[in-house]
Amino acid sequence: MQNSQLVAIIKRLEAMIEAQDSEVQVRRFEKEGVEKCIVTKT
């Protein structure tokens, strides 16, 4: 995995942490169209 991809993933996760709303947040991560991970913040 290239550093630029890692930076993008980390930024998406940081945005989840910093969000102040009470909605459930879900981030899906894919590689070559195949879902590899789902992260949920409740």
N, C-alpha and C positions, 0 to 999 in steps of 0.2 A: 504494500500500500504506500502510496506517495504521501509526503508530508502535507501537501495541499489538501488531500482528501481527509486526512486526520484533523487538520485545522477546521475544516468545514463541519465535521462531525462534532467536534468539541464545542464549536460556536452554537450549534443547534441544541446541544445538551445544556449549555450555559443559559441559553434563552429560556429553556424550560424552567430552570432553577429560579431565574430572576422574575418570572411572570408572577404578577400579583393577583390574578383572577382566580376564582374558585373552580373553574372548569377543569375537567379531566383533560390532560394533554397527552397525546400519543405521537411518538416519532417512529417512523419505520425506516430502516436502513436496508438498502439493496445493493447487490453487486451483480452487474450484468443481467439485471432484470429479475434476479432471484432474491427474495426476501431473506435476510440473514439475521435480523434482530428487530425486536419491537421494544420500545421503552415507554412506560406509562408513568405519569406523575398524577397522583390523586390529591 
